[in-house]
């Protein structure tokens, strides 16, 4: 299976269809600039931002200046670089505050993490990746050290595959086509993993990734489809490959993860 890197947010903004007169290109470019910053990027200069965005440096300079004035970026004169501003944090916390699922799921996620000695994660799709909304891990878990806000690839992780399985067929086909274009020559291997995930989900209600993204990590995931929500949320459990074989994930961890998702769904529907 090809090792697909975690997607960066700073891809060049996609062009709108010619007939979409409501699409504001300048706004899309500004948001693309903000997406250039990953978890490990504190300061970035115009040159690097332009490279990641695929935009001319003068355009990046004007966008960065505007975003700085609005509080979405901070500028260091001594370094001539930019960092994310507090306005971005405010938006993120506003979103998280609206997600009742985190409040309901937290004690269940923590209990499963401690009981099974795994990382238990809640994620949502962002373009062709998945973003952790919350994560809990036991003291014995060391294979995966990702925090809330971390991005992982969609096509080769259990969380991303579970997201695909939770979609209605038309939406799934459209997303798979996007993944095909991204994978290029590596698509046949990626497609085999997705097809296997669909079979596993039909048979067990679970999706797996057994070293497909990172060879030292095995994981299992389930989608959570809620009424009125446009896309599924996903719960996953992950840990060291030498501790979590397919059999243990399928027979022990997976059923507990399904019970967790069912408990969260029931609690949310009866609030």
ZADO-1210 file (C-alpha; in nm, 4 decimals, padded with zeros to 6 digits):
<atoms>
<atom x="00.0000" y="00.0000" z="00.0000" code="UNK" pos="1"/>
<atom x="00.1476" y="00.3405" z="-00.0885" code="UNK" pos="2"/>
<atom x="00.2410" y="00.5699" z="00.1947" code="UNK" pos="3"/>
<atom x="00.0206" y="00.8710" z="00.1371" code="UNK" pos="4"/>
<atom x="00.1340" y="01.1711" z="00.3458" code="UNK" pos="5"/>
<atom x="-00.1090" y="01.3571" z="00.5658" code="UNK" pos="6"/>
<atom x="-00.2696" y="01.6249" z="00.3512" code="UNK" pos="7"/>
<atom x="-00.1607" y="01.9819" z="00.3973" code="UNK" pos="8"/>
<atom x="-00.4312" y="02.2414" z="00.4075" code="UNK" pos="9"/>
<atom x="-00.2475" y="02.4857" z="00.1869" code="UNK" pos="10"/>
<atom x="-00.3333" y="02.3542" z="-00.1563" code="UNK" pos="11"/>
<atom x="-00.4110" y="02.6132" z="-00.4175" code="UNK" pos="12"/>
<atom x="-00.7778" y="02.7112" z="-00.4080" code="UNK" pos="13"/>
<atom x="-00.9902" y="02.5225" z="-00.6551" code="UNK" pos="14"/>
<atom x="-01.1360" y="02.7238" z="-00.9380" code="UNK" pos="15"/>
<atom x="-01.5112" y="02.7634" z="-00.9366" code="UNK" pos="16"/>
<atom x="-01.7126" y="02.6346" z="-01.2325" code="UNK" pos="17"/>
<atom x="-01.7482" y="02.9072" z="-01.4978" code="UNK" pos="18"/>
<atom x="-02.1210" y="02.9358" z="-01.4314" code="UNK" pos="19"/>
<atom x="-02.0784" y="02.9897" z="-01.0558" code="UNK" pos="20"/>
<atom x="-02.1042" y="03.3682" z="-01.0347" code="UNK" pos="21"/>
<atom x="-02.1517" y="03.3547" z="-00.6573" code="UNK" pos="22"/>
<atom x="-01.7992" y="03.2220" z="-00.6017" code="UNK" pos="23"/>
<atom x="-01.5630" y="03.4874" z="-00.4594" code="UNK" pos="24"/>
<atom x="-01.2114" y="03.3994" z="-00.5721" code="UNK" pos="25"/>
<atom x="-01.0400" y="03.6507" z="-00.3434" code="UNK" pos="26"/>
<atom x="-01.2088" y="03.4999" z="-00.0393" code="UNK" pos="27"/>
<atom x="-01.1114" y="03.1493" z="-00.1501" code="UNK" pos="28"/>
<atom x="-00.7496" y="03.2595" z="-00.1850" code="UNK" pos="29"/>
<atom x="-00.7487" y="03.4154" z="00.1614" code="UNK" pos="30"/>
<atom x="-00.8839" y="03.0983" z="00.3167" code="UNK" pos="31"/>
<atom x="-00.6319" y="02.8906" z="00.1213" code="UNK" pos="32"/>
<atom x="-00.3573" y="03.1052" z="00.2718" code="UNK" pos="33"/>
<atom x="-00.4786" y="03.0290" z="00.6236" code="UNK" pos="34"/>
<atom x="-00.4853" y="02.6585" z="00.5391" code="UNK" pos="35"/>
<atom x="-00.1127" y="02.6687" z="00.4606" code="UNK" pos="36"/>
<atom x="-00.0372" y="02.6497" z="00.8319" code="UNK" pos="37"/>
<atom x="-00.0072" y="02.2989" z="00.9704" code="UNK" pos="38"/>
<atom x="00.0319" y="02.1869" z="01.3330" code="UNK" pos="39"/>
<atom x="00.4112" y="02.2182" z="01.3132" code="UNK" pos="40"/>
<atom x="00.4183" y="02.5557" z="01.1368" code="UNK" pos="41"/>
<atom x="00.4509" y="02.8482" z="01.3737" code="UNK" pos="42"/>
<atom x="00.5976" y="03.1075" z="01.1355" code="UNK" pos="43"/>
<atom x="00.5910" y="03.1122" z="00.7543" code="UNK" pos="44"/>
<atom x="00.7280" y="03.3736" z="00.5158" code="UNK" pos="45"/>
<atom x="00.5815" y="03.5003" z="00.1892" code="UNK" pos="46"/>
<atom x="00.8010" y="03.2741" z="-00.0217" code="UNK" pos="47"/>
<atom x="00.6866" y="02.9566" z="00.1555" code="UNK" pos="48"/>
<atom x="00.3233" y="03.0694" z="00.1640" code="UNK" pos="49"/>
<atom x="00.3342" y="03.1388" z="-00.2097" code="UNK" pos="50"/>
<atom x="00.4844" y="02.7967" z="-00.2743" code="UNK" pos="51"/>
<atom x="00.2200" y="02.6181" z="-00.0698" code="UNK" pos="52"/>
<atom x="-00.0701" y="02.8178" z="-00.2099" code="UNK" pos="53"/>
<atom x="00.0474" y="02.8202" z="-00.5680" code="UNK" pos="54"/>
<atom x="-00.0158" y="03.1960" z="-00.5837" code="UNK" pos="55"/>
<atom x="00.2138" y="03.4832" z="-00.6887" code="UNK" pos="56"/>
<atom x="00.4119" y="03.6412" z="-00.4048" code="UNK" pos="57"/>
<atom x="00.2570" y="03.9893" z="-00.4547" code="UNK" pos="58"/>
<atom x="-00.0889" y="03.8334" z="-00.4196" code="UNK" pos="59"/>
<atom x="00.0182" y="03.6464" z="-00.1068" code="UNK" pos="60"/>
<atom x="00.1624" y="03.9690" z="00.0362" code="UNK" pos="61"/>
<atom x="-00.1679" y="04.1548" z="-00.0083" code="UNK" pos="62"/>
<atom x="-00.3723" y="03.8678" z="00.1323" code="UNK" pos="63"/>
<atom x="-00.1421" y="03.8315" z="00.4333" code="UNK" pos="64"/>
<atom x="-00.1583" y="04.2037" z="00.5023" code="UNK" pos="65"/>
<atom x="-00.5405" y="04.1974" z="00.4958" code="UNK" pos="66"/>
<atom x="-00.5618" y="03.8889" z="00.7160" code="UNK" pos="67"/>
<atom x="-00.3204" y="04.0467" z="00.9615" code="UNK" pos="68"/>
<atom x="-00.5345" y="04.3596" z="00.9848" code="UNK" pos="69"/>
<atom x="-00.8358" y="04.1377" z="01.0591" code="UNK" pos="70"/>
<atom x="-00.6582" y="03.9357" z="01.3273" code="UNK" pos="71"/>
<atom x="-00.6390" y="03.6060" z="01.1391" code="UNK" pos="72"/>
<atom x="-00.2603" y="03.6339" z="01.1043" code="UNK" pos="73"/>
<atom x="00.0166" y="03.7845" z="01.3160" code="UNK" pos="74"/>
<atom x="00.3207" y="03.9480" z="01.1573" code="UNK" pos="75"/>
<atom x="00.6747" y="03.9472" z="01.2922" code="UNK" pos="76"/>
<atom x="00.8680" y="04.2432" z="01.1542" code="UNK" pos="77"/>
<atom x="01.1988" y="04.1058" z="01.2767" code="UNK" pos="78"/>
<atom x="01.1451" y="03.7710" z="01.1012" code="UNK" pos="79"/>
<atom x="00.9328" y="03.9016" z="00.8130" code="UNK" pos="80"/>
<atom x="00.7047" y="03.6042" z="00.8670" code="UNK" pos="81"/>
<atom x="00.3456" y="03.5315" z="00.9619" code="UNK" pos="82"/>
<atom x="00.1740" y="03.3111" z="01.2204" code="UNK" pos="83"/>
<atom x="-00.1915" y="03.2288" z="01.2768" code="UNK" pos="84"/>
<atom x="-00.3810" y="03.4883" z="01.4808" code="UNK" pos="85"/>
<atom x="-00.6323" y="03.4551" z="01.7611" code="UNK" pos="86"/>
<atom x="-00.9280" y="03.5149" z="01.5290" code="UNK" pos="87"/>
<atom x="-00.8622" y="03.1703" z="01.3807" code="UNK" pos="88"/>
<atom x="-00.8685" y="03.0187" z="01.7283" code="UNK" pos="89"/>
<atom x="-01.1978" y="03.1926" z="01.8035" code="UNK" pos="90"/>
<atom x="-01.3559" y="03.0417" z="01.4938" code="UNK" pos="91"/>
<atom x="-01.2278" y="02.6966" z="01.5831" code="UNK" pos="92"/>
<atom x="-01.3612" y="02.7110" z="01.9366" code="UNK" pos="93"/>
<atom x="-01.6938" y="02.8434" z="01.8114" code="UNK" pos="94"/>
<atom x="-01.7270" y="02.5342" z="01.5928" code="UNK" pos="95"/>
<atom x="-01.6217" y="02.2947" z="01.8687" code="UNK" pos="96"/>
<atom x="-01.8669" y="02.4577" z="02.1071" code="UNK" pos="97"/>
<atom x="-02.1506" y="02.3753" z="01.8694" code="UNK" pos="98"/>
<atom x="-02.0623" y="02.0043" z="01.8565" code="UNK" pos="99"/>
<atom x="-02.2726" y="01.8378" z="02.1238" code="UNK" pos="100"/>
<atom x="-02.1209" y="01.5058" z="02.0208" code="UNK" pos="101"/>
<atom x="-01.7925" y="01.5947" z="02.1912" code="UNK" pos="102"/>
<atom x="-01.9615" y="01.6570" z="02.5253" code="UNK" pos="103"/>
<atom x="-02.1561" y="01.3312" z="02.5063" code="UNK" pos="104"/>
<atom x="-01.8684" y="01.1206" z="02.3730" code="UNK" pos="105"/>
<atom x="-01.5892" y="01.2353" z="02.6038" code="UNK" pos="106"/>
<atom x="-01.6508" y="01.0047" z="02.9018" code="UNK" pos="107"/>
<atom x="-01.7158" y="00.7075" z="02.6722" code="UNK" pos="108"/>
<atom x="-01.4002" y="00.7724" z="02.4709" code="UNK" pos="109"/>
<atom x="-01.1907" y="00.8085" z="02.7835" code="UNK" pos="110"/>
<atom x="-01.3302" y="00.4884" z="02.9347" code="UNK" pos="111"/>
<atom x="-01.2558" y="00.2867" z="02.6200" code="UNK" pos="112"/>
<atom x="-00.9054" y="00.4330" z="02.5879" code="UNK" pos="113"/>
<atom x="-00.8190" y="00.3341" z="02.9451" code="UNK" pos="114"/>
<atom x="-00.9846" y="-00.0082" z="02.9251" code="UNK" pos="115"/>
<atom x="-00.8300" y="-00.1166" z="02.5958" code="UNK" pos="116"/>
<atom x="-00.4998" y="00.0728" z="02.6105" code="UNK" pos="117"/>
<atom x="-00.5597" y="00.2494" z="02.2790" code="UNK" pos="118"/>
<atom x="-00.6096" y="00.5977" z="02.1413" code="UNK" pos="119"/>
<atom x="-00.9781" y="00.6735" z="02.0831" code="UNK" pos="120"/>
<atom x="-01.0464" y="00.9511" z="01.8361" code="UNK" pos="121"/>
<atom x="-01.3358" y="01.1514" z="01.6957" code="UNK" pos="122"/>
<atom x="-01.2935" y="01.2969" z="01.3487" code="UNK" pos="123"/>
<atom x="-01.4620" y="01.4846" z="01.0665" code="UNK" pos="124"/>
<atom x="-01.3706" y="01.5205" z="00.6989" code="UNK" pos="125"/>
<atom x="-01.1822" y="01.8246" z="00.5719" code="UNK" pos="126"/>
<atom x="-01.1422" y="01.8045" z="00.1929" code="UNK" pos="127"/>
<atom x="-00.9379" y="01.4892" z="00.1255" code="UNK" pos="128"/>
<atom x="-00.8297" y="01.4440" z="00.4856" code="UNK" pos="129"/>
<atom x="-00.9769" y="01.3833" z="00.8277" code="UNK" pos="130"/>
<atom x="-00.9355" y="01.6209" z="01.1230" code="UNK" pos="131"/>
<atom x="-00.9311" y="01.5073" z="01.4846" code="UNK" pos="132"/>
<atom x="-01.1997" y="01.6870" z="01.6842" code="UNK" pos="133"/>
<atom x="-01.1096" y="01.5070" z="02.0044" code="UNK" pos="134"/>
<atom x="-00.8776" y="01.2282" z="02.1166" code="UNK" pos="135"/>
<atom x="-00.8065" y="01.0308" z="02.4325" code="UNK" pos="136"/>
<atom x="-00.5281" y="00.7841" z="02.4942" code="UNK" pos="137"/>
<atom x="-00.4159" y="00.5706" z="02.7838" code="UNK" pos="138"/>
<atom x="-00.0782" y="00.6090" z="02.9500" code="UNK" pos="139"/>
<atom x="00.0420" y="00.2935" z="02.7723" code="UNK" pos="140"/>
<atom x="-00.0349" y="00.4229" z="02.4230" code="UNK" pos="141"/>
<atom x="00.2670" y="00.5543" z="02.2384" code="UNK" pos="142"/>
<atom x="00.2295" y="00.4535" z="01.8739" code="UNK" pos="143"/>
<atom x="00.0003" y="00.7442" z="01.7871" code="UNK" pos="144"/>
<atom x="00.0605" y="01.0845" z="01.9445" code="UNK" pos="145"/>
<atom x="-00.1850" y="01.3046" z="01.7543" code="UNK" pos="146"/>
<atom x="-00.3847" y="01.5842" z="01.9148" code="UNK" pos="147"/>
<atom x="-00.7158" y="01.7546" z="01.8411" code="UNK" pos="148"/>
<atom x="-00.6722" y="01.9513" z="01.5208" code="UNK" pos="149"/>
<atom x="-00.4343" y="01.6979" z="01.3631" code="UNK" pos="150"/>
<atom x="-00.4971" y="01.6042" z="01.0002" code="UNK" pos="151"/>
<atom x="-00.4613" y="01.2551" z="00.8569" code="UNK" pos="152"/>
<atom x="-00.5174" y="01.1289" z="00.5016" code="UNK" pos="153"/>
<atom x="-00.8599" y="00.9976" z="00.4106" code="UNK" pos="154"/>
<atom x="-00.7884" y="00.7194" z="00.1634" code="UNK" pos="155"/>
<atom x="-00.5530" y="00.5000" z="00.3673" code="UNK" pos="156"/>
<atom x="-00.6719" y="00.5434" z="00.7266" code="UNK" pos="157"/>
<atom x="-00.9478" y="00.3580" z="00.9058" code="UNK" pos="158"/>
<atom x="-01.1110" y="00.6903" z="00.9948" code="UNK" pos="159"/>
<atom x="-01.1180" y="00.8087" z="00.6347" code="UNK" pos="160"/>
<atom x="-01.2437" y="00.4765" z="00.5049" code="UNK" pos="161"/>
<atom x="-01.5206" y="00.4730" z="00.7654" code="UNK" pos="162"/>
<atom x="-01.6201" y="00.8198" z="00.6481" code="UNK" pos="163"/>
<atom x="-01.6553" y="00.6860" z="00.2939" code="UNK" pos="164"/>
<atom x="-01.8663" y="00.3952" z="00.4178" code="UNK" pos="165"/>
<atom x="-02.0976" y="00.6337" z="00.6027" code="UNK" pos="166"/>
<atom x="-02.1774" y="00.8381" z="00.2920" code="UNK" pos="167"/>
<atom x="-02.4719" y="00.7854" z="00.0602" code="UNK" pos="168"/>
<atom x="-02.3601" y="00.6171" z="-00.2661" code="UNK" pos="169"/>
<atom x="-02.3717" y="00.9321" z="-00.4862" code="UNK" pos="170"/>
<atom x="-02.1605" y="01.1337" z="-00.2410" code="UNK" pos="171"/>
<atom x="-01.9229" y="00.8406" z="-00.1967" code="UNK" pos="172"/>
<atom x="-01.8700" y="00.8057" z="-00.5718" code="UNK" pos="173"/>
<atom x="-01.7930" y="01.1764" z="-00.6054" code="UNK" pos="174"/>
<atom x="-01.5409" y="01.1668" z="-00.3208" code="UNK" pos="175"/>
<atom x="-01.3772" y="00.8491" z="-00.4519" code="UNK" pos="176"/>
<atom x="-01.3295" y="01.0224" z="-00.7863" code="UNK" pos="177"/>
<atom x="-01.1490" y="01.3084" z="-00.6093" code="UNK" pos="178"/>
<atom x="-00.9290" y="01.0569" z="-00.4307" code="UNK" pos="179"/>
<atom x="-00.8527" y="00.8864" z="-00.7622" code="UNK" pos="180"/>
<atom x="-00.7309" y="01.2112" z="-00.9136" code="UNK" pos="181"/>
<atom x="-00.5159" y="01.2838" z="-00.6085" code="UNK" pos="182"/>
<atom x="-00.3594" y="00.9356" z="-00.5961" code="UNK" pos="183"/>
<atom x="-00.2431" y="00.9338" z="-00.9586" code="UNK" pos="184"/>
<atom x="-00.0352" y="00.6261" z="-01.0391" code="UNK" pos="185"/>
<atom x="-00.0862" y="00.4932" z="-00.6860" code="UNK" pos="186"/>
<atom x="-00.4620" y="00.4676" z="-00.7331" code="UNK" pos="187"/>
<atom x="-00.4915" y="00.0866" z="-00.7914" code="UNK" pos="188"/>
<atom x="-00.3456" y="00.0124" z="-00.4474" code="UNK" pos="189"/>
<atom x="-00.5518" y="00.2879" z="-00.2839" code="UNK" pos="190"/>
<atom x="-00.8653" y="00.1557" z="-00.4531" code="UNK" pos="191"/>
<atom x="-00.8014" y="-00.1961" z="-00.3226" code="UNK" pos="192"/>
<atom x="-00.7920" y="-00.0595" z="00.0318" code="UNK" pos="193"/>
<atom x="-01.1179" y="00.1299" z="-00.0172" code="UNK" pos="194"/>
<atom x="-01.2898" y="-00.1730" z="-00.1712" code="UNK" pos="195"/>
<atom x="-01.1760" y="-00.3880" z="00.1211" code="UNK" pos="196"/>
<atom x="-01.3097" y="-00.1279" z="00.3643" code="UNK" pos="197"/>
<atom x="-01.6512" y="-00.1401" z="00.1958" code="UNK" pos="198"/>
<atom x="-01.6551" y="-00.5200" z="00.2276" code="UNK" pos="199"/>
<atom x="-01.5454" y="-00.5045" z="00.5924" code="UNK" pos="200"/>
<atom x="-01.8120" y="-00.2483" z="00.6716" code="UNK" pos="201"/>
<atom x="-02.0840" y="-00.4599" z="00.5128" code="UNK" pos="202"/>
<atom x="-01.9656" y="-00.7696" z="00.7008" code="UNK" pos="203"/>
<atom x="-01.8714" y="-00.6248" z="01.0401" code="UNK" pos="204"/>
<atom x="-01.9766" y="-00.2580" z="01.0508" code="UNK" pos="205"/>
<atom x="-01.6057" y="-00.1745" z="01.0878" code="UNK" pos="206"/>
<atom x="-01.3224" y="-00.0341" z="00.8759" code="UNK" pos="207"/>
<atom x="-00.9550" y="-00.1150" z="00.9273" code="UNK" pos="208"/>
<atom x="-00.6132" y="00.0233" z="00.8463" code="UNK" pos="209"/>
<atom x="-00.3390" y="-00.2265" z="00.9188" code="UNK" pos="210"/>
<atom x="-00.0199" y="-00.0325" z="00.8600" code="UNK" pos="211"/>
<atom x="-00.1570" y="00.1235" z="00.5415" code="UNK" pos="212"/>
<atom x="-00.0755" y="00.4790" z="00.6498" code="UNK" pos="213"/>
<atom x="00.1981" y="00.4244" z="00.9075" code="UNK" pos="214"/>
<atom x="00.3442" y="00.0729" z="00.9294" code="UNK" pos="215"/>
<atom x="00.3673" y="00.0814" z="01.3084" code="UNK" pos="216"/>
<atom x="-00.0015" y="00.1696" z="01.3549" code="UNK" pos="217"/>
<atom x="-00.3145" y="-00.0463" z="01.3315" code="UNK" pos="218"/>
<atom x="-00.6610" y="00.1057" z="01.3669" code="UNK" pos="219"/>
<atom x="-01.0321" y="00.0371" z="01.3430" code="UNK" pos="220"/>
<atom x="-01.3134" y="00.2883" z="01.2876" code="UNK" pos="221"/>
<atom x="-01.6921" y="00.3247" z="01.2665" code="UNK" pos="222"/>
<atom x="-01.9017" y="00.6014" z="01.1104" code="UNK" pos="223"/>
<atom x="-02.1649" y="00.7875" z="01.3097" code="UNK" pos="224"/>
<atom x="-02.4469" y="00.9062" z="01.0851" code="UNK" pos="225"/>
<atom x="-02.6785" y="01.1534" z="01.2585" code="UNK" pos="226"/>
<atom x="-03.0118" y="01.2848" z="01.1259" code="UNK" pos="227"/>
<atom x="-02.9801" y="01.6283" z="00.9711" code="UNK" pos="228"/>
<atom x="-02.6006" y="01.6194" z="00.9516" code="UNK" pos="229"/>
<atom x="-02.4572" y="01.6487" z="00.5988" code="UNK" pos="230"/>
<atom x="-02.1681" y="01.4069" z="00.6585" code="UNK" pos="231"/>
<atom x="-02.0848" y="01.1326" z="00.9091" code="UNK" pos="232"/>
<atom x="-01.8649" y="01.1763" z="01.2105" code="UNK" pos="233"/>
<atom x="-01.6171" y="00.8949" z="01.2734" code="UNK" pos="234"/>
<atom x="-01.4863" y="00.7233" z="01.5848" code="UNK" pos="235"/>
<atom x="-01.1596" y="00.5318" z="01.5623" code="UNK" pos="236"/>
<atom x="-00.9334" y="00.3347" z="01.7938" code="UNK" pos="237"/>
<atom x="-00.5652" y="00.3019" z="01.7156" code="UNK" pos="238"/>
<atom x="-00.2481" y="00.1678" z="01.8671" code="UNK" pos="239"/>
<atom x="00.0788" y="-00.0132" z="01.8089" code="UNK" pos="240"/>
<atom x="00.0688" y="-00.2735" z="01.5345" code="UNK" pos="241"/>
<atom x="00.2411" y="-00.5372" z="01.7506" code="UNK" pos="242"/>
<atom x="-00.0363" y="-00.5008" z="02.0109" code="UNK" pos="243"/>
<atom x="-00.3387" y="-00.4728" z="01.7832" code="UNK" pos="244"/>
<atom x="-00.3739" y="-00.7456" z="01.5247" code="UNK" pos="245"/>
<atom x="-00.6717" y="-00.7750" z="01.2913" code="UNK" pos="246"/>
<atom x="-00.8342" y="-01.0363" z="01.5130" code="UNK" pos="247"/>
<atom x="-00.8179" y="-00.8225" z="01.8267" code="UNK" pos="248"/>
<atom x="-00.9473" y="-00.5168" z="01.6432" code="UNK" pos="249"/>
<atom x="-01.2349" y="-00.7109" z="01.4892" code="UNK" pos="250"/>
<atom x="-01.3411" y="-00.9131" z="01.7923" code="UNK" pos="251"/>
<atom x="-01.2551" y="-00.6947" z="02.0927" code="UNK" pos="252"/>
<atom x="-01.1885" y="-00.3288" z="02.0140" code="UNK" pos="253"/>
<atom x="-01.4255" y="-00.2920" z="01.7190" code="UNK" pos="254"/>
<atom x="-01.7426" y="-00.4103" z="01.8984" code="UNK" pos="255"/>
<atom x="-01.6690" y="-00.1764" z="02.1902" code="UNK" pos="256"/>
<atom x="-01.6186" y="00.1092" z="01.9443" code="UNK" pos="257"/>
<atom x="-01.9555" y="00.0305" z="01.7830" code="UNK" pos="258"/>
<atom x="-02.1186" y="00.0314" z="02.1250" code="UNK" pos="259"/>
<atom x="-01.9611" y="00.3718" z="02.1907" code="UNK" pos="260"/>
<atom x="-02.1010" y="00.5144" z="01.8659" code="UNK" pos="261"/>
<atom x="-02.4447" y="00.3636" z="01.9363" code="UNK" pos="262"/>
<atom x="-02.4440" y="00.5128" z="02.2860" code="UNK" pos="263"/>
<atom x="-02.3544" y="00.8567" z="02.1536" code="UNK" pos="264"/>
<atom x="-02.6224" y="00.8376" z="01.8846" code="UNK" pos="265"/>
<atom x="-02.8868" y="00.7329" z="02.1354" code="UNK" pos="266"/>
<atom x="-02.7928" y="01.0082" z="02.3814" code="UNK" pos="267"/>
<atom x="-02.8005" y="01.2786" z="02.1132" code="UNK" pos="268"/>
<atom x="-03.1333" y="01.1638" z="01.9702" code="UNK" pos="269"/>
<atom x="-03.3004" y="01.1655" z="02.3130" code="UNK" pos="270"/>
<atom x="-03.1720" y="01.5003" z="02.4384" code="UNK" pos="271"/>
</atoms>
